[in-house]
Amino acid sequence: MKMTGRLLALVFPVLAAGFVDYGHVLPVSYSLDTKPLLAHNTKYTGQSIVLSSDRPVLTIDYGVEVVGFPFFDIETLSAPTQVEVKYAEDFTAFNNPYSDGPWTFSNGLSSSFRTETFELSKSGRQQAYFLQGGQRWQTIRLLTNTTVTFRSLGLNSTSENKPSSAFVGQLHTSNELYDKIWDLGPRVLQAACIDAGNAPSTGDITSDGALIRGQQTAQSNNGSTFANYTLSFKTKIVRGGTGWRVGSTIGTPRGHVLYLTSNYPEETTFVNTNRSLVPANTLVYNYGFSIVNQSTLTTGWNQWFPINRTIAENVWYTITTTLSHTSLDIFLDGKLIASIPQDEANYLSSRGPSYLGALNPTSGTFGLGPWADQIAYYKDILITSQNGTTLYSNELTSDSTLSEFNIAPLTQSVCLDGAKRDRLVWAGDFYHTAKILSSSTARWDYILGTINFVLDRQRKPNTKFAGLVPMSATLGTSSAEQYTNVFGETGYGGLLDYQDLFLASVGYYFLATGDVQNLRPRWEQIKRVFEARKEFIDPYSGLIADGENGIPGSYFLGPVNGSAPTGLAAYAYKELIPLAEALDDAEAARDLNETSQGLIENLNSQLWNDSTGVYDLSVDDRGNFSFTGIAWAILSGAANSTQAAASIARLPELRLGVGYKTSTADESSNKTQLSANTGGFLLEALFKAERDLGVKNLTVAKSLLDDFWSQMVTQEEYYSGASWEYEYPDGKPGIDLFTSLAHPWGAAPTYVLPQYVVGVTALEPGFKTWSFEPMIGALGLMNANATTWTPVGPIEASWELVGKEAIVRARAPKGITGVLVLPDGAGKKRIRIAGGRRFQIKCKNWS
């Protein structure tokens, strides 16, 4: 089956200007067989690889999570060849026809599909159009009875790909398992943080309109208020079909989705085209995310409408879609081809996640995007109301269209929630990211870039949720003003504790760097976030709850008037006080302190339960508790030694399989999701309770490391070298194939272990003064050493047990002063550590 050169020219683009070239990532090993193989015994050293009919499946292992544009350097071909390429973080995904995709939750300026098909027609290098956001594994399956020899193949990397030993932050202990767990942090940051210029657009604007290749539909920012409208546009199918969406949300595409397929001419059609899912000359309809399910993102049922005419490729058609309260009517060149009742949409519209907002089958924006491996042009969009009034028009020949549809190239360096998905700038996830970076890669440009990216999109005054920042900003909206205008309630008010996690991240950035210069211009915006959050303090309970004027509060960590969101808020506002003081804003410092202390007092008076020995889940749920509530009570300073000890003693009640469920209110089943995100808060709280409150109980902390985090580094088929999003109680990835296996929120041990087990902590911003309080012998360790970044150079600190003595060493650069804190009977003794010198002391009474 031969494809034309004209079509091939559309597949492989030139990368965007400003691309930061991190070189090539090549396989570590590979196998050739008739099926994907986990056992890959052939090391890749640059040798040619031959794919033929007797061994048609090449399995590639990159060893760890990598990111980039797949490329093939073809040495020879027996004839034009078609190959199906699958990408995966999880090896078991190769059992699924869509691998671990498609990504239906967002566009992410990357491939929506984890299965791509390529036509290889000549020798030389060919590079995929779409970025693959994150993978360890790749298969290439021969589809034609031909032979192809690859001179080389791999990824044009869009991120650093260094071993953890290459970075300034380091941790080494006597337990190899803990060292491997620490390594998850630098790997996940390399995969999930992106340089400006390294996420190009997923669409092209031409004089003939927008040229869009198969991807999750991209939605216009200008249609969110449209209802009961008619959408008309012209489209030309280049290969396979065209697709669009109406009545949709913007950032997370949900609503009516439609695909119109061509007659599949032999010269342009791939041999593996799924003719059951998308038959030729057919309109395919669904309501929801997609036409296929993706783990927890289930969609409706497909409906197929055969077209009583040939849909030719390279011919312009006019498609008209009329949305009304009774039906969805689709016309092709003025002729009705389907009238779809709203029954399915009415049933499904209220069944999505609440934090994404409600759907209305008769209203919402529109989107464009073909199905997998399809390519189509779009132009001359016209939207009219029921009375014929023009609501919108666009020829799709201006570059501004890319930003309008949220697929403009990335122009700021940012860190994402995950490498492969969601590829959004989740403000709450950023809390872990900033701390992990401080203890490993020290790429502060990513952190400052993310702070600026988020604050650029802050909600304007005199609007609902004024002062708040986006919960999960999309990458492709280059116009920040446009973003704030169109991403409304769910974009800002969906998970309000993410605002506080973001503020805590800003506070931590300042503590680590002392960077007044870059934060000063943002201070008024930072304060506005705090002011907006104060409106969600309940005037009666004094806890974090619903907002003023009846605005409902929605929180990720726990219910309103609850221990977790209240403890977090108290912590976050306290973290900003040093920044306020550095900027000579005494009023803000006082307000932050008073608000934080008020929340702490109310947390103890309203939610501490003497009879149960734990913080209640909320004022409306006195019978349950959560480890997030316990963690933030400790981290905020609300819990005293007695309260912390009693609360920690209750944690075994939450044990479920390899880890701990978040709350006693959560179900206990083999599908309960165990969160590495919230588990990270608990891990730090347990060490803080031991160090600062004298609670000698690290049993749960040790089990989190030995039983929960160990799963991420001991299972070959799931190992990515990076931290995971969730786990099931049996230790497998916790949202099936949808699970992100490169999620920074899961790498808390990367900062907790150096900060507490080795014991290096900043006391003043920029480490002007710092503390070295080692937990000698903790977790059964015989030694531990860490290197910690500071603005003036690294701090090296270590301890080791030699016989009955402990030897403690430190070296710090000039210009900063440390204090060594060691046990001294029932108390602690403090010894000054001068900068620019080596320090060593032997300690006998270290326990």
C-alpha positions, -999 to 999 in steps of 0.1 A, spaced: 0 0 0 17 32 -12 13 67 1 20 99 -18 50 122 -11 25 150 -7 10 134 24 43 126 39 55 162 37 27 170 62 38 146 88 72 157 99 75 194 108 104 217 116 106 224 153 97 258 166 122 286 169 137 289 204 138 251 209 163 241 236 181 211 221 190 185 248 203 161 222 192 126 214 179 100 237 188 65 224 175 31 236 194 13 264 183 -21 251 159 -37 227 144 -70 216 131 -83 183 102 -108 183 67 -115 172 53 -96 203 65 -71 228 90 -85 253 98 -73 288 130 -93 288 153 -72 266 188 -87 266 203 -69 236 221 -38 246 218 -9 222 252 5 212 243 22 180 241 -9 158 216 -11 129 183 -29 137 164 -49 111 126 -52 113 112 -80 90 82 -103 87 98 -130 108 105 -106 137 81 -78 131 80 -63 166 108 -42 180 106 -34 217 127 -4 228 136 3 264 149 37 273 156 26 309 138 55 325 112 81 318 122 103 288 104 130 268 108 141 232 100 138 195 104 102 182 127 99 152 138 72 128 170 72 108 163 47 80 192 29 64 174 8 39 139 -2 28 128 -31 7 97 -11 -3 75 16 12 68 4 47 41 11 73 48 7 110 27 12 141 45 28 170 33 26 206 46 46 235 41 37 272 53 44 307 39 11 318 50 -20 299 17 -37 304 1 -10 282 12 -28 251 -16 -53 257 -41 -24 250 -47 -13 214 -43 23 225 -13 16 247 -17 38 278 -36 65 259 -54 83 246 -52 115 267 -87 128 266 -84 152 296 -64 179 280 -43 187 249 -11 194 267 8 205 236 17 169 229 3 138 212 -31 129 225 -26 93 212 0 68 224 -3 48 192 8 64 159 12 50 124 40 60 100 47 55 63 84 51 57 92 56 20 128 65 18 161 64 36 172 91 59 158 107 91 121 111 97 108 127 129 73 126 143 52 157 143 39 153 179 58 154 211 55 123 233 52 136 268 67 108 288 76 72 282 101 45 291 89 19 265 83 20 228 73 -7 203 75 -5 165 54 -31 147 58 -39 111 24 -37 93 36 -45 57 53 -74 42 86 -55 39 119 -51 55 133 -19 71 168 -13 85 171 14 111 205 31 113 194 46 146 162 56 163 152 73 195 139 107 207 149 143 200 149 151 237 130 182 249 143 180 285 175 171 304 183 135 306 210 132 332 216 107 360 207 119 395 245 120 403 249 149 379 229 174 400 240 195 429 215 180 453 224 146 465 215 119 491 233 87 499 225 64 528 234 29 539 200 17 525 201 13 487 163 12 486 161 47 501 187 60 476 166 47 447 135 63 462 154 96 464 164 93 428 128 94 417 128 132 423 155 144 399 142 120 372 106 132 375 115 168 374 135 164 342 105 148 326 78 171 339 95 205 336 96 222 302 117 250 288 101 278 269 101 268 232 101 231 239 64 225 235 55 238 200 19 241 188 0 210 178 -16 228 148 -4 248 118 -20 279 104 -18 281 66 -32 303 38 -57 274 33 -68 275 70 -58 255 100 -41 222 93 -47 198 123 -35 163 128 -52 137 149 -55 149 185 -80 155 212 -101 184 201 -88 219 208 -116 242 220 -121 279 212 -120 303 241 -146 325 225 -176 302 226 -182 295 263 -214 316 264 -229 302 232 -262 282 235 -286 267 210 -264 277 181 -254 266 147 -218 259 138 -207 259 102 -172 254 88 -154 241 57 -131 211 60 -109 191 37 -98 157 47 -61 150 39 -62 115 55 -89 95 71 -113 120 85 -122 152 103 -135 159 137 -152 186 158 -170 192 191 -199 214 202 -215 222 235 -182 217 253 -162 230 282 -129 247 272 -98 234 289 -111 199 295 -130 189 264 -163 173 273 -195 175 253 -208 164 218 -179 150 198 -182 140 162 -160 124 135 -166 122 98 -145 96 80 -134 95 43 -139 67 19 -104 55 28 -86 55 -5 -59 29 -7 -31 54 -15 -35 73 18 -50 48 42 -30 30 68 -35 -8 68 -43 -8 106 -71 18 104 -98 7 129 -128 3 106 -150 -9 134 -145 22 155 -144 47 126 -159 30 95 -155 46 61 -180 72 50 -195 74 85 -204 100 111 -194 88 146 -209 105 176 -204 104 214 -211 126 244 -183 131 269 -145 130 266 -140 108 236 -152 79 215 -132 55 237 -130 51 275 -98 59 293 -97 43 328 -116 67 351 -125 91 322 -154 71 309 -175 84 281 -209 76 266 -219 51 240 -209 55 203 -235 61 177 -227 55 140 -244 71 110 -234 58 76 -233 85 50 -251 77 17 -224 92 -4 -186 90 -9 -166 113 13 -136 120 -8 -102 132 4 -88 165 -7 -123 179 -14 -137 208 6 -170 201 24 -192 224 44 -203 209 77 -232 225 97 -241 214 132 -272 228 149 -275 225 187 -309 227 203 -326 214 234 -341 184 215 -314 173 191 -281 177 174 -286 181 136 -257 176 113 -257 187 76 -231 180 49 -232 205 21 -267 215 32 -281 180 33 -291 165 67 -270 134 75 -279 128 111 -304 141 137 -293 129 171 -317 132 201 -303 148 232 -312 117 253 -276 104 257 -263 139 264 -290 147 290 -283 115 308 -245 119 309 -242 157 314 -246 155 351 -223 125 357 -188 141 354 -164 151 381 -179 180 401 -147 200 402 -148 202 364 -182 219 366 -216 211 352 -223 203 316 -253 216 296 -260 197 264 -273 228 247 -245 253 255 -208 256 255 -179 262 231 -168 243 200 -136 225 192 -117 211 163 -95 180 159 -95 147 139 -92 112 153 -59 93 156 -37 93 124 -63 115 106 -54 149 91 -77 177 80 -79 213 71 -105 237 86 -115 272 76 -143 297 74 -161 291 107 -194 308 112 -216 305 143 -251 319 144 -278 320 170 -313 306 166 -325 339 151 -297 340 126 -275 366 144 -238 361 138 -221 352 171 -186 343 158 -166 340 126 -130 330 118 -112 322 86 -86 303 106 -57 320 87 -43 341 116 -17 328 141 -38 343 169 -61 313 163 -35 290 181 -39 309 214 -77 311 210 -78 273 207 -52 268 235 -26 252 213 -1 281 210 36 273 215 48 275 251 67 307 258 75 303 295 94 276 313 71 258 336 67 226 356 37 204 349 17 179 371 29 150 349 51 143 319 26 123 299 -6 137 315 -24 159 324 4 182 312 -13 211 330 2 236 354 -17 224 385 -10 251 411 -13 227 441 11 200 427 37 228 426 42 225 464 61 193 461 78 203 428 95 233 444 108 214 473 120 184 452 139 208 429 156 225 458 169 191 470 180 179 435 183 197 402 182 233 415 167 245 382 151 275 398 143 290 364 114 264 362 101 274 396 102 312 390 88 306 355 59 286 370 52 313 396 51 340 369 30 318 346 4 312 373 3 348 385 0 362 350 -33 344 349 -46 357 382 -83 365 383 -90 402 379 -107 425 405 -145 428 405 -150 393 391 -160 361 408 -130 345 425 -111 378 421 -75 374 433 -74 336 428 -49 319 405 -58 291 380 -62 257 395 -48 239 364 -37 263 337 -34 251 302 -1 254 283 -14 267 250 -31 300 259 -3 325 252 -26 354 260 -29 355 298 -56 381 296 -76 359 274 -72 330 298 -85 350 328 -115 361 308 -127 327 296 -116 302 323 -142 310 349 -155 293 379 -141 258 376 -108 271 364 -103 291 396 -127 279 423 -125 241 416 -100 231 443 -94 260 466 -68 244 488 -46 245 457 -44 283 462 -29 277 496 -4 251 483 7 276 457 12 303 483 32 278 504 54 271 473 61 308 469 71 310 505 94 281 502 110 295 470 119 326 490 131 306 520 155 286 498 167 314 475 162 347 493 151 360 459 136 394 467 144 409 433 121 386 413 93 384 439 91 421 447 72 429 414 47 400 422 41 409 459 8 427 454 -5 398 434 6 373 460 -11 393 487 -43 393 466 -44 355 466 -41 356 504 -68 383 506 -91 362 484 -86 331 505 -94 349 537 -130 353 524 -133 315 528 -128 316 566 -161 307 582 -171 336 605 -186 312 630 -162 283 632 -131 302 622 -121 273 599 -116 272 562 -150 266 546 -173 281 520 -168 317 507 -187 349 512 -220 354 493 -227 317 492 -197 307 470 -192 270 478 -158 259 489 -143 228 472 -111 212 486 -89 184 475 -75 175 509 -107 173 529 -142 187 536 -151 223 544 -147 233 580 -122 205 581 -89 198 597 -69 193 565 -77 225 546 -76 246 578 -42 233 588 -28 238 553 -40 274 552 -24 281 586 9 267 573 8 285 540 2 320 554 29 315 580 53 306 552 48 340 535 58 360 566 95 361 559 88 374 524 66 401 537 92 411 563 119 412 536 98 436 516 92 458 546 55 451 545 48 450 583 10 452 578 10 421 556 33 403 579 10 410 608 -21 400 589 -5 368 577 6 359 613 -27 368 629 -47 349 603 -24 318 606 -26 319 644 -63 323 644 -67 293 622 -44 273 645 -64 283 675 -97 274 659 -83 241 645 -75 231 681 -106 244 697 -131 232 670 -116 199 658 -92 185 684 -111 156 700 -98 146 734 -120 116 736 -107 100 704 -71 114 705 -72 128 670 -84 157 649 -119 153 636 -124 152 598 -147 183 600 -173 199 622 -199 179 604 -181 146 607 -169 140 642 -165 103 638 -139 102 611 -103 115 607 -77 117 579 -40 116 578 -40 148 558 -57 165 588 -31 150 611 -2 160 588 -12 196 584 -20 200 621 16 190 627 32 209 598 13 241 607 25 240 643 -11 235 656 -4 201 672 16 199 704 36 169 714 7 152 731 -17 158 702 9 147 676 17 115 695 -19 106 700 -28 113 664 1 93 650 -9 64 672 -42 63 653 -26 60 618 -24 22 617 -62 22 614 -58 37 579 -34 9 568 -46 -6 535 -23 -30 515 11 -14 508 0 20 521 -26 41 539 -59 53 527 -64 90 534 -94 89 557 -114 65 577 -143 77 556 -127 63 525 -137 28 513 -113 -1 518 -112 -20 485 -86 -33 461 -93 -3 439 -89 24 466 -64 49 453 -35 55 477 -21 90 471 16 96 468 7 133 470 -10 133 504 13 106 516 42 131 511 26 155 535 22 128 560 58 116 555 72 151 563 49 155 593 60 123 608 97 133 607 88 168 619 70 154 649 100 133 658 125 162 653 106 191 667 80 176 691 100 146 704 75 120 692 97 90 689 76 71 664 88 67 628 70 33 623 45 47 598 72 67 581 94 36 576 64 16 563 56 44 538 92 41 524 96 3 527 62 -7 515 46 21 495 74 41 478 94 9 473 68 -2 448 79 26 424 115 12 422 110 -26 425 86 -36 397 102 -37 363 71 -36 342 60 -4 359 93 12 367 99 46 351 127 59 373 102 86 383 76 90 410 40 78 405 7 95 409 -13 68 428 -10 32 438 -35 5 444 -33 -14 477 -15 -42 458 13 -18 448 3 -15 412 -3 19 395 -35 33 410 -56 45 381 -48 16 358 -31 27 325 -42 63 331 -19 66 361 10 90 355 42 73 363 61 106 362 42 128 386 63 152 408 37 152 436 48 116 444 85 124 451 83 139 486 111 116 499 135 135 477 132 165 500 121 149 532 151 126 536 178 152 532 160 178 553 152 155 582 173 123 582 205 142 573 190 173 588 199 204 567 173 232 568 173 269 560 166 291 590 168 324 572 160 331 535 188 320 512 204 298 539 220 329 554 217 308 586 210 272 585 204 242 608 221 208 608 200 185 630 208 149 620 185 121 629 213 97 637 204 61 634 168 69 621 151 42 600 178 18 610 204 36 589 242 34 596 250 65 577 235 92 556 250 122 537 234 149 516 245 179 494 221 208 496 220 237 472 223 273 485 227 306 466 264 308 476 273 272 470 265 237 483 263 225 519 277 190 524 266 173 556 268 137 568 267 114 598 278 78 603 279 53 631 313 39 639 310 14 668 292 32 696 301 67 683 285 89 657 308 110 635 291 141 622 306 162 594 297 193 575 312 218 551 295 250 540 305 279 517 316 312 530 290 338 537 265 316 556 265 303 591 252 270 604 242 255 637 246 219 646 218 206 668 225 173 687 208 154 715 219 164 750 201 143 776 165 154 776 174 185 756 195 196 727 229 213 724 238 237 696 273 242 681 281 269 656 293 259 621 314 286 604 312 289 566 342 281 544 355 255 568 352 217 573 335 207 605 337 173 623 326 161 657 323 127 674 291 121 694 286 93 720 252 102 733 235 104 699 203 85 705 
